[in-house]
Amino acid sequence: MKRIVKRLLIVAVAALAGIQFVGPSRTNPPSDPAKALARRVEIPPPVEAVLDRACRSCHSNATRWPWYAHVAPVSWSVINHVNEGRGQLNLSDWPSSPEEGADLLDEVCSQVKNGSMPIREYTWIHRDARLSDADKKLLCQWAN
């Protein structure tokens, strides 16, 4: 019985080591600063602070990749969340159309109000990203 457990443990460790070399890659694509949200929309400092604290890491091309984003299989989930986040809203690549930008800002307010953003998985580890009612009100007032 001990021999089987030892072999299973060796196989599990080898599999865990092996999966570190597969999966999606972490990227921070180059950005044109002229296309950033801050260049197209005025952002008051308190709003900027909330965006930096709770949004920017997943919703921009300036992701700060934490240590666990380098360890599979957790990294696969983190990378997927960041890629999806950038696909929905990218503060580094804001639309030039005022209507499109306004729609995105409306969606920011909606997602924040209903508690969809920031996602729970992120706030479990990044407690400072949790939004207070005052933060939500501030973002929605600014977005409108």
N, CA, C and O of each residue as an XYZ file, in Angstrom:
576
protein
N       0.815     -1.194      0.000
C       0.000      0.000      0.000
C       0.865      1.268      0.000
O       0.572      2.222     -0.720
N       1.931      1.274      0.809
C       2.821      2.430      0.851
C       3.464      2.677     -0.509
O       3.642      3.822     -0.922
N       3.804      1.611     -1.188
C       4.449      1.718     -2.492
C       3.510      2.396     -3.505
O       3.948      3.231     -4.297
N       2.232      2.037     -3.474
C       1.251      2.618     -4.395
C       1.088      4.114     -4.109
O       1.063      4.927     -5.033
N       0.978      4.470     -2.835
C       0.827      5.871     -2.457
C       2.059      6.671     -2.895
O       1.936      7.784     -3.407
N       3.226      6.100     -2.693
C       4.471      6.778     -3.078
C       4.507      7.004     -4.590
O       4.881      8.085     -5.046
N       4.127      6.007     -5.357
C       4.130      6.132     -6.817
C       3.086      7.159     -7.287
O       3.348      7.956     -8.188
N       1.915      7.123     -6.668
C       0.886      8.106     -7.029
C       1.349      9.522     -6.718
O       1.089     10.448     -7.486
N       2.029      9.685     -5.605
C       2.549     10.991     -5.236
C       3.600     11.462     -6.239
O       3.607     12.632     -6.621
N       4.465     10.589     -6.660
C       5.493     10.920     -7.655
C       4.838     11.314     -8.983
O       5.242     12.287     -9.619
N       3.832     10.555     -9.388
C       3.116     10.863    -10.639
C       2.420     12.218    -10.526
O       2.452     13.011    -11.467
N       1.789     12.490     -9.376
C       1.091     13.764     -9.186
C       2.067     14.932     -9.230
O       1.781     15.949     -9.863
N       3.208     14.806     -8.573
C       4.213     15.876     -8.584
C       4.751     16.080     -9.996
O       4.935     17.217    -10.430
N       5.004     14.990    -10.716
C       5.498     15.094    -12.093
C       4.446     15.758    -12.993
O       4.785     16.577    -13.847
N       3.180     15.405    -12.798
C       2.109     16.015    -13.594
C       2.001     17.509    -13.290
O       1.856     18.320    -14.204
N       2.071     17.869    -12.018
C       2.006     19.272    -11.630
C       3.181     20.050    -12.221
O       3.010     21.176    -12.688
N       4.342     19.467    -12.202
C       5.512     20.119    -12.798
C       5.337     20.234    -14.319
O       5.678     21.259    -14.910
N       4.815     19.199    -14.935
C       4.640     19.192    -16.388
C       3.650     20.223    -16.889
O       3.854     20.814    -17.949
N       2.572     20.449    -16.136
C       1.562     21.399    -16.618
C       2.025     22.846    -16.520
O       1.362     23.742    -17.043
N       3.137     23.082    -15.868
C       3.661     24.448    -15.796
C       4.112     24.945    -17.174
O       4.259     26.148    -17.389
N       4.328     24.011    -18.100
C       4.854     24.366    -19.418
C       3.783     24.440    -20.495
O       4.100     24.663    -21.664
N       2.517     24.256    -20.121
C       1.422     24.338    -21.092
C       0.413     25.356    -20.607
O       0.421     25.752    -19.442
N      -0.446     25.771    -21.502
C      -1.489     26.727    -21.132
C      -1.258     28.075    -21.772
O      -0.268     28.285    -22.473
N      -2.177     28.985    -21.528
C      -2.082     30.314    -22.148
C      -0.945     31.139    -21.553
O      -0.482     30.880    -20.442
N      -0.512     32.121    -22.304
C       0.583     32.965    -21.816
C       0.034     34.260    -21.234
O      -1.026     34.747    -21.627
N       0.777     34.790    -20.300
C       0.445     36.084    -19.696
C       0.984     37.173    -20.625
O       2.149     37.150    -21.024
N       0.116     38.122    -20.959
C       0.559     39.187    -21.857
C       0.141     40.545    -21.308
O      -0.859     40.672    -20.600
N       0.905     41.520    -21.642
C       0.544     42.925    -21.472
C       0.814     43.571    -22.824
O       1.899     44.095    -23.072
N      -0.205     43.524    -23.703
C       0.010     44.038    -25.055
C       0.435     45.505    -25.037
O       0.064     46.253    -24.133
N       1.209     45.908    -26.034
C       1.586     47.321    -26.122
C       0.328     48.172    -26.325
O      -0.638     47.740    -26.954
N       0.363     49.356    -25.792
C      -0.790     50.253    -25.880
C      -0.369     51.600    -26.427
O       0.749     52.067    -26.207
N      -1.282     52.202    -27.135
C      -1.093     53.577    -27.601
C      -1.677     54.485    -26.516
O      -2.892     54.484    -26.318
N      -0.855     55.254    -25.814
C      -1.361     56.105    -24.736
C      -2.480     57.048    -25.180
O      -3.308     57.453    -24.365
N      -2.507     57.393    -26.454
C      -3.551     58.290    -26.955
C      -4.930     57.628    -26.942
O      -5.950     58.314    -27.010
N      -4.961     56.310    -26.855
C      -6.238     55.589    -26.855
C      -6.733     55.245    -25.451
O      -7.798     54.646    -25.304
N      -5.991     55.609    -24.442
C      -6.366     55.282    -23.066
C      -7.582     56.088    -22.627
O      -7.813     57.196    -23.112
N      -8.344     55.530    -21.721
C      -9.529     56.196    -21.187
C      -9.194     57.594    -20.673
O      -9.920     58.548    -20.952
N      -8.116     57.718    -19.937
C      -7.751     59.005    -19.333
C      -7.482     60.084    -20.377
O      -7.585     61.271    -20.070
N      -7.141     59.697    -21.599
C      -6.903     60.661    -22.672
C      -8.202     61.081    -23.350
O      -8.257     62.112    -24.020
N      -9.251     60.270    -23.169
C     -10.502     60.541    -23.872
C     -11.615     61.042    -22.960
O     -12.581     61.658    -23.413
N     -11.461     60.766    -21.663
C     -12.487     61.142    -20.684
C     -11.787     61.700    -19.455
O     -10.782     61.150    -19.006
N     -12.309     62.780    -18.917
C     -11.732     63.334    -17.694
C     -12.057     62.408    -16.521
O     -13.207     62.017    -16.323
N     -11.033     62.070    -15.757
C     -11.206     61.187    -14.609
C     -10.740     61.920    -13.356
O      -9.549     62.192    -13.202
N     -11.669     62.239    -12.465
C     -11.266     62.890    -11.214
C     -10.366     61.960    -10.396
O     -10.522     60.741    -10.464
N      -9.436     62.511     -9.632
C      -8.513     61.679     -8.846
C      -9.176     60.608     -7.967
O      -8.661     59.492     -7.907
N     -10.301     60.897     -7.280
C     -10.911     59.831     -6.475
C     -11.412     58.653     -7.324
O     -11.324     57.497     -6.912
N     -11.933     58.964     -8.504
C     -12.400     57.908     -9.414
C     -11.196     57.125     -9.938
O     -11.233     55.896    -10.009
N     -10.144     57.827    -10.299
C      -8.911     57.186    -10.772
C      -8.385     56.216     -9.720
O      -7.923     55.124    -10.049
N      -8.457     56.618     -8.463
C      -7.981     55.753     -7.375
C      -8.805     54.468     -7.295
O      -8.247     53.389     -7.093
N     -10.117     54.573     -7.450
C     -10.975     53.381     -7.423
C     -10.687     52.499     -8.636
O     -10.583     51.280     -8.503
N     -10.557     53.102     -9.807
C     -10.249     52.326    -11.010
C      -8.913     51.591    -10.862
O      -8.796     50.423    -11.232
N      -7.914     52.281    -10.321
C      -6.598     51.658    -10.115
C      -6.687     50.494     -9.140
O      -6.091     49.440     -9.365
N      -7.411     50.680     -8.086
C      -7.488     49.696     -7.012
C      -8.333     48.476     -7.377
O      -8.011     47.355     -6.983
N      -9.414     48.693     -8.129
C     -10.380     47.621     -8.323
C     -10.553     47.135     -9.764
O     -11.134     46.073     -9.987
N     -10.062     47.890    -10.736
C     -10.383     47.561    -12.126
C      -9.178     47.362    -13.047
O      -9.137     46.432    -13.853
N      -8.209     48.250    -12.908
C      -7.152     48.363    -13.916
C      -6.346     47.079    -14.139
O      -5.920     46.820    -15.265
N      -6.132     46.292    -13.126
C      -5.270     45.128    -13.302
C      -5.859     44.104    -14.280
O      -5.117     43.422    -14.987
N      -7.180     43.999    -14.318
C      -7.803     43.054    -15.257
C      -8.351     43.734    -16.503
O      -8.517     43.095    -17.542
N      -8.632     45.020    -16.399
C      -9.286     45.725    -17.496
C      -8.375     46.747    -18.164
O      -8.812     47.839    -18.527
N      -7.106     46.385    -18.322
C      -6.176     47.237    -19.068
C      -5.036     46.366    -19.578
O      -4.952     45.178    -19.268
N      -4.175     46.973    -20.354
C      -2.995     46.245    -20.845
C      -1.817     46.384    -19.889
O      -0.686     46.041    -20.231
N      -2.089     46.886    -18.694
C      -1.047     47.078    -17.679
C      -1.300     46.155    -16.481
O      -1.211     46.575    -15.327
N      -1.612     44.910    -16.774
C      -1.912     43.945    -15.719
C      -0.698     43.722    -14.834
O       0.421     43.542    -15.316
N      -0.939     43.737    -13.534
C       0.098     43.359    -12.568
C      -0.124     41.884    -12.268
O      -1.052     41.519    -11.546
N       0.734     41.041    -12.829
C       0.566     39.592    -12.692
C       1.091     39.144    -11.330
O       2.294     39.223    -11.083
N       0.211     38.673    -10.439
C       0.657     38.209     -9.123
C       1.391     36.880     -9.230
O       1.357     36.229    -10.274
N       2.043     36.484     -8.169
C       2.834     35.246     -8.172
C       1.999     34.039     -8.578
O       2.494     33.168     -9.294
N       0.749     33.966     -8.141
C      -0.074     32.788     -8.430
C      -0.507     32.731     -9.896
O      -1.023     31.710    -10.350
N      -0.300     33.825    -10.641
C      -0.589     33.813    -12.070
C       0.528     33.129    -12.856
O       0.489     33.067    -14.085
N       1.521     32.618    -12.132
C       2.636     31.903    -12.750
C       2.624     30.421    -12.388
O       3.550     29.687    -12.735
N       1.568     29.978    -11.686
C       1.509     28.591    -11.219
C       0.250     27.927    -11.772
O      -0.867     28.253    -11.371
N       0.451     26.989    -12.701
C      -0.671     26.239    -13.263
C      -1.174     25.266    -12.203
O      -0.382     24.781    -11.396
N      -2.426     24.981    -12.188
C      -3.507     25.370    -13.085
C      -4.191     26.684    -12.712
O      -5.032     27.171    -13.468
N      -3.849     27.265    -11.566
C      -4.466     28.534    -11.161
C      -4.205     29.613    -12.209
O      -5.088     30.418    -12.503
N      -3.015     29.633    -12.766
C      -2.660     30.658    -13.757
C      -3.609     30.638    -14.950
O      -3.902     31.685    -15.526
N      -4.090     29.458    -15.323
C      -4.986     29.372    -16.469
C      -6.267     30.155    -16.204
O      -6.767     30.849    -17.088
N      -6.788     30.046    -15.010
C      -8.003     30.768    -14.646
C      -7.744     32.275    -14.602
O      -8.546     33.061    -15.107
N      -6.635     32.671    -14.003
C      -6.298     34.099    -13.893
C      -6.139     34.701    -15.293
O      -6.695     35.762    -15.582
N      -5.394     34.034    -16.146
C      -5.164     34.530    -17.508
C      -6.484     34.631    -18.271
O      -6.721     35.597    -18.995
N      -7.332     33.629    -18.101
C      -8.642     33.646    -18.757
C      -9.483     34.827    -18.270
O     -10.110     35.517    -19.074
N      -9.498     35.059    -16.956
C     -10.260     36.193    -16.420
C      -9.742     37.520    -16.964
O     -10.531     38.394    -17.322
N      -8.430     37.673    -17.026
C      -7.853     38.927    -17.539
C      -8.201     39.097    -19.020
O      -8.600     40.182    -19.442
N      -8.054     38.050    -19.796
C      -8.372     38.145    -21.228
C      -9.847     38.479    -21.447
O     -10.178     39.296    -22.307
N     -10.733     37.850    -20.671
C     -12.159     38.171    -20.782
C     -12.420     39.601    -20.334
O     -13.199     40.319    -20.961
N     -11.774     40.014    -19.257
C     -11.944     41.380    -18.758
C     -11.532     42.416    -19.781
O     -12.242     43.395    -20.010
N     -10.386     42.197    -20.393
C      -9.926     43.129    -21.429
C     -10.865     43.128    -22.625
O     -11.074     44.161    -23.262
N     -11.430     41.961    -22.928
C     -12.358     41.869    -24.059
C     -13.642     42.645    -23.827
O     -14.231     43.163    -24.775
N     -14.084     42.732    -22.579
C     -15.306     43.453    -22.249
C     -15.066     44.955    -22.079
O     -15.870     45.781    -22.511
N     -13.945     45.287    -21.442
C     -13.651     46.682    -21.128
C     -12.146     46.811    -20.981
O     -11.542     46.172    -20.120
N     -11.540     47.640    -21.822
C     -10.092     47.818    -21.748
C      -9.789     49.306    -21.593
O      -9.942     50.090    -22.529
N      -9.355     49.673    -20.392
C      -9.062     51.073    -20.096
C      -7.875     51.597    -20.896
O      -7.683     52.808    -21.004
N      -7.084     50.695    -21.452
C      -5.933     51.080    -22.273
C      -6.306     51.291    -23.733
O      -5.517     51.839    -24.503
N      -7.493     50.864    -24.117
C      -7.927     50.935    -25.512
C      -9.390     51.366    -25.543
O     -10.282     50.577    -25.858
N      -9.613     52.633    -25.209
C     -10.967     53.167    -25.099
C     -11.485     53.516    -26.484
O     -10.725     54.026    -27.307
N     -12.753     53.258    -26.765
C     -13.289     53.568    -28.098
C     -13.259     55.069    -28.400
O     -13.417     55.899    -27.505
N     -13.059     55.389    -29.644
C     -13.031     56.798    -30.042
C     -14.439     57.360    -30.175
O     -14.628     58.574    -30.089
N     -15.414     56.512    -30.379
C     -16.803     56.946    -30.510
C     -17.368     57.322    -29.139
O     -17.368     56.494    -28.228
N     -17.850     58.557    -28.979
C     -18.431     58.959    -27.693
C     -19.618     58.078    -27.281
O     -19.810     57.803    -26.097
N     -20.404     57.644    -28.256
C     -21.561     56.796    -27.956
C     -21.111     55.448    -27.399
O     -21.666     54.953    -26.418
N     -20.104     54.864    -28.033
C     -19.578     53.578    -27.574
C     -18.963     53.714    -26.169
O     -19.158     52.853    -25.311
N     -18.232     54.792    -25.957
C     -17.653     55.054    -24.644
C     -18.721     55.233    -23.581
O     -18.589     54.726    -22.467
N     -19.794     55.964    -23.929
C     -20.899     56.176    -22.985
C     -21.574     54.857    -22.640
O     -21.943     54.625    -21.489
N     -21.738     53.989    -23.642
C     -22.324     52.666    -23.388
C     -21.457     51.864    -22.419
O     -21.970     51.207    -21.513
N     -20.141     51.923    -22.616
C     -19.232     51.206    -21.715
C     -19.314     51.761    -20.293
O     -19.318     50.999    -19.325
N     -19.380     53.081    -20.168
C     -19.486     53.681    -18.836
C     -20.804     53.310    -18.167
O     -20.843     53.084    -16.958
N     -21.883     53.245    -18.944
C     -23.167     52.787    -18.391
C     -23.042     51.353    -17.885
O     -23.570     51.004    -16.830
N     -22.338     50.536    -18.651
C     -22.152     49.131    -18.259
C     -21.285     49.023    -17.012
O     -21.521     48.161    -16.165
N     -20.282     49.891    -16.891
C     -19.454     49.912    -15.678
C     -20.350     50.152    -14.475
O     -20.274     49.422    -13.487
N     -21.186     51.157    -14.552
C     -22.081     51.481    -13.444
C     -23.003     50.305    -13.141
O     -23.179     49.932    -11.981
N     -23.583     49.729    -14.168
C     -24.503     48.602    -13.989
C     -23.816     47.410    -13.311
O     -24.360     46.828    -12.373
N     -22.620     47.052    -13.792
C     -21.893     45.901    -13.248
C     -21.465     46.136    -11.802
O     -21.487     45.221    -10.979
N     -21.079     47.364    -11.509
C     -20.654     47.712    -10.156
C     -21.857     47.709     -9.210
O     -21.778     47.198     -8.093
N     -22.966     48.284     -9.670
C     -24.177     48.346     -8.841
C     -24.696     46.956     -8.474
O     -25.064     46.701     -7.327
N     -24.719     46.064     -9.464
C     -25.285     44.743     -9.185
C     -24.282     43.777     -8.554
O     -24.614     42.619     -8.300
N     -23.063     44.245     -8.301
C     -22.074     43.425     -7.606
C     -21.330     42.428     -8.479
O     -20.611     41.569     -7.968
N     -21.501     42.537     -9.809
C     -20.799     41.621    -10.719
C     -19.318     41.935    -10.833
O     -18.506     41.059    -11.127
N     -18.976     43.193    -10.598
C     -17.589     43.631    -10.697
C     -17.205     44.363     -9.431
O     -18.022     45.087     -8.862
N     -15.996     44.190     -8.990
C     -15.033     43.185     -9.412
C     -15.505     41.776     -9.028
O     -16.281     41.596     -8.089
N     -15.022     40.799     -9.769
C     -15.472     39.429     -9.534
C     -15.004     38.936     -8.167
O     -13.965     39.356     -7.658
N     -15.789     38.043     -7.593
C     -15.493     37.528     -6.251
C     -14.121     36.891     -6.151
O     -13.402     37.100     -5.174
N     -13.759     36.114     -7.161
C     -12.462     35.434     -7.116
C     -11.326     36.431     -6.940
O     -10.329     36.131     -6.284
N     -11.472     37.604     -7.518
C     -10.434     38.642     -7.405
C     -10.450     39.268     -6.012
O      -9.399     39.476     -5.406
N     -11.632     39.563     -5.514
C     -11.713     40.238     -4.220
C     -11.411     39.314     -3.049
O     -11.131     39.791     -1.949
N     -11.463     38.007     -3.260
C     -11.059     37.076     -2.197
C      -9.607     37.328     -1.818
O      -9.251     37.317     -0.640
N      -8.786     37.552     -2.815
C      -7.358     37.724     -2.584
C      -6.991     39.203     -2.470
O      -6.131     39.574     -1.671
N      -7.639     40.035     -3.261
C      -7.348     41.470     -3.287
C      -8.468     42.200     -2.547
O      -9.358     42.787     -3.164
N      -8.412     42.154     -1.260
C      -9.482     42.731     -0.431
C      -9.646     44.234     -0.666
O     -10.748     44.767     -0.536
N      -8.565     44.905     -1.007
C      -8.653     46.346     -1.266
C      -9.447     46.668     -2.536
O      -9.815     47.821     -2.757
N      -9.712     45.662     -3.364
C     -10.483     45.874     -4.589
C     -11.989     45.852     -4.328
O     -12.776     46.206     -5.206
N     -12.385     45.445     -3.143
C     -13.815     45.459     -2.812
C     -14.319     46.895     -2.833
O     -13.661     47.816     -2.348
N     -15.496     47.056     -3.406
C     -16.060     48.397     -3.539
C     -17.092     48.648     -2.449
O     -18.015     47.859     -2.246
N     -16.916     49.743     -1.767
C     -17.892     50.167     -0.777
C     -19.076     50.786     -1.512
O     -19.009     51.027     -2.718
N     -20.149     51.040     -0.789
C     -21.288     51.721     -1.399
C     -20.879     53.112     -1.892
O     -21.354     53.583     -2.925
N     -19.993     53.754     -1.137
C     -19.508     55.075     -1.553
C     -18.693     54.977     -2.844
O     -18.810     55.841     -3.714
N     -17.867     53.932     -2.977
C     -17.095     53.723     -4.214
C     -18.037     53.528     -5.401
O     -17.836     54.105     -6.469
N     -19.066     52.709     -5.197
C     -20.028     52.430     -6.269
C     -20.753     53.703     -6.684
O     -20.933     53.970     -7.872
N     -21.161     54.474     -5.700
C     -21.851     55.736     -5.986
C     -20.937     56.685     -6.746
O     -21.355     57.319     -7.715
N     -19.701     56.780     -6.308
C     -18.713     57.646     -6.973
C     -18.511     57.236     -8.434
O     -18.526     58.089     -9.321
N     -18.323     55.944     -8.689
C     -18.138     55.472    -10.064
C     -19.368     55.749    -10.920
O     -19.248     56.195    -12.061
N     -20.543     55.485    -10.370
C     -21.772     55.694    -11.157
C     -22.022     57.179    -11.428
O     -22.440     57.540    -12.528
N     -21.772     58.035    -10.447
C     -21.933     59.470    -10.686
C     -20.984     59.931    -11.793
O     -21.368     60.707    -12.668
N     -19.755     59.450    -11.746
C     -18.773     59.820    -12.757
C     -19.170     59.249    -14.129
O     -19.093     59.941    -15.144
N     -19.590     57.997    -14.142
C     -19.934     57.339    -15.409
C     -21.124     58.005    -16.087
O     -21.225     58.018    -17.314
N     -22.019     58.556    -15.282
C     -23.205     59.219    -15.866
C     -22.878     60.626    -16.298
O     -23.747     61.333    -16.809
